[in-house]
Amino acid sequence: MGSLTFIPMVSASTPAINHEPQSRPYELAELNEHGLPSVLAGVKTPEQWYAKRDEILQVWLDYIGGLPELPPVKYEVVSEVRLADHVRQKVVYETAYGDTVPAYLLIPTAILEAEADALANGDAPSRRYPAVLALHPTNAEGKDSVATPEGRKNRTYGIELAQRGYIVLAPDAMTSGERIFPGLQYFNSGPFEEQHPEWSTVAKNLIDHIQAMNLLAQHPLVDGESIGAIGHSFGAYNAYFLASVDDRVKVLVSSCGVSPFTGAPEMLLDHWGKRDWPYTHLPRYTEDMKRGIVPFEFNEIMALAAPTPQFYYAGQSDHIFPHWQYVGLAFQDVHDLYALLGEPENFVALMSDGGHDFPPPIREMAYQYLDKYLRVEAK
């Protein structure tokens, strides 16, 4: 690919962030006229933010349908492939409501060699190692797209992180990989919606990813205090959704996954509700959209994880999420929150002239960011 040009995330023609307190649900026409609702509206101190955070979190959990209790972590290693620099185990772990999740667990060869005696004898390892949950984008291949050598171009961040020294867990999201419903195309959530009409795929993915975090935290080789999350597109917003409810995510990377309601083209507003593409993120949203209201804004959901370190990337030629000015406003607003909390360096957002991609120079910067907070020396 050609070189990336980094350019400002906002322009003079972009509506300003609205710092006036507003009540939810928001009137979309008001947002489009007056600007993105600021997470700092009515907030002057960290204490005021954390009180507001609790309110946003309750709105978020209610809207997605809540998070059920999880069973104890139980998983099976069903196969193993030894590659040059890591071992790829296929594992299947149990999640809520009796469902199971196939995933790849990538363990660097250097770690296995260092801990060979302990593993052979059933002893505790000499140390525990940082890990990353790698969440895949929208595709039929699921975990294979990010965690196998045959994965898609600019999407094999699971393998690249294993090569960098991380233990990596890459699960299939429901409707992708080995979890496509029989007889249906990938990302068809119809059977799930019939079985759980009051729930949402957003909450389903969240609970599956929380259980993935449980698996990693209890793995004998993993340092439970050094776990990150990374994703592109669908995987990108699932990464910051996870961090919004699970503080064990110590750092996250989100590529091309921020899409505010404010300023969104009309066709994009359908993305979150029922649409021609048979995957519904938030079933309640369809009726709200018809009434011209939205329950929250996505800068608010990003902000729930503050001051957890977050790294974001977006492209101004992104054909999926094209309203880049408003993406930039969301970045700016959350960064202002981090500054209020005294941790401005914990929020990094980049924007280039690129498209809906996760190009090599951005991935390298993202990996360095993970290294900084997960204490892995870059090779």
Buried (B, 14 or more C-beta within 10 A) or exposed (E): EEEBEEEEBBEEEBBEBBBEEBEBBBBBEBBBEBBBBBBBBBBEEBEEBEEBBEEBBEBBBEBBBEBEEBEEBEBEEEEEEEBEBBBBBBBBBBBBBEBBBBBBBBBBBEBBEBBEEBBEEEEEBEEBBBBBBBBBBBBEBBBBBBBBEEBBEBBBBBBBBBBBBBBBBBBBBBBBBBBBBEEEEBBBBEBBBEEBEEBBBBBBBBBBBBBBBBBBBEBEBBBBEBBBBBBBBBBBBBBBBBBBBBEBBBBBBBBBBBBBBBBBEEEBBBBBBBBEEBBBBBBBBBEBBEEEBBBBBBBBBBBBBBBBBBBBBBBBEBEBBBBBBBBBBBBBBBBBBBBBBEBBEBBBBBBBBBBBBBBEBBBEBBBEBBBBBBEBEEE
